[in-house]
Amino acid sequence: MIKSSTSANNLNFSETSFEQLETQLLLADVGVETTMWLLDKVRQKINPKNSENLNTYYLLQNVVCELLQQIEAPLLIDKKHQPYVVLVVGVNGAGKTTTIGKLASTLTQNDNSVLLAAGDTFRAGAVEQLTQWASITQTKIVAPSGNADPASVIFDALQSSLAQGVDVVLADTAGRLHTTSGLIEQLKKIKRVISRFDYSAPHETILVLDATQGQNALNQAKAFHEAIGISSLVVTKLDGTAKGGILLAIARELSLPVRFLATGENISDLHQFEAQVFANALFAKN
């Protein structure tokens, strides 16, 4: 969080004010490069003739909001594709499977029928966890009976969804470190298998990122995007120690749409990303 203390609220154009803003941005996990970029943008907005009447803090807030508006985009289900295939990826611990459950709830509330594909056959308990979410959200699920190949599980789910006239398939995948070559190759295989079912699928590839990871979340986004192509992001764990500033670095460097923010474990703790709301929270007063 970029704190809005009394002294910060009264900052006018000066190098001292920029130094304070720089410190606050870095403490908020924005990162060095994006911090410098943001401050340069603020400087460009300053007219030296009127600098005495300008508040650099609020100029920065406006620059941040403009940046975030570029990645504000809701998840839209295109009914021309049935099923609409959403592949969900991410590393272990990011909240990927829980996010799928919350997404299933959101989509069903918007009158979409949903089927879950339990493609994470690697992590112990992942299939059981997704099965519980299917029960909670009253959605269908295709799960492996044994140690099945993830791609085959997802392909079976696609065939089942087609037979049942399901609107959306949410496909879970194994979560390991983004530097694990086996995980990346498995994801590439899954995408190939999905494209054989429907050449235009997956229609959405969502990366789930843990906001508490800071700069490592940016590295994850870069690695996944380069390896398999990411359509959008869901950012989780914004209810605890996460400062949220890493989202600014992701917006500047990757320009990937952010669909949702997760602020807790409850099924209702998934919120559509809104740039102005996030910027306000990021700059909330003490």
Secondary structure, DSSP 8 states (H G I E B T S, - for coil): ---B-HHHHT-BSSHHHHHHHHHHHHHTT--HHHHHHHHHHHHHT--GGGGGG-BHHHHHHHHHHHHHHTTB------TTSSSEEEEEE--TTS-HHHHHHHHHHHHHHTT--EEEE----SSTTHHHHHHHHHHHHT-EEE--SSS--HHHHHHHHHHHHHHHT-SEEEE------TT-HHHHHHHHHHHHHHHHH-TT--SEEEEEEEGGGTHHHHHHHHHHHHHH---EEEEE-TTTT---THHHHHHHHH---EEEEE-SSSTT-EEE--HHHHHHHHT-B-
